[in-house]
């Protein structure tokens, strides 16, 4: 596990998630500039304080599977990260004081979808950087 790669992945995830979510969220009332300023404010602490530790934990748990079928490993990794995004966003909602409203699916589902979306971006970037660093190491 490479902590430097994970930090770079976190930074790139914050940037790409903020850009993508801003493009989807902009409307007549609030334009792209508003959302590109707001999303990083919320995404940065979530990704660094919840997503990064969950990613490290998942990679530790999945390291035992690494030698198995690679396609199955990637599938389990995607499912694990999707679950981590869901759990991470629910942790955020609890910390923000939702209390019993955590079970109000209608209000929390957009937030949890943002969490899963960010987790999918995270795992794609992490897999890409891992392959890039391996190829670079092999080359030198």
Buried (B, 14 or more C-beta within 10 A) or exposed (E): EEEEBBEBBBBBBBBBBBBBBBEEBBEEEEEEEBBBEBBBEBBBEBBBBBBBEBBEEBBEEBEEEEEEEEEEBEEBBBEBBBBBBBBBBBBBBEEEEBEEEBEEEEEBEEBBEBBBBBBBBBBBBBBEBBEEBEEEEEEE
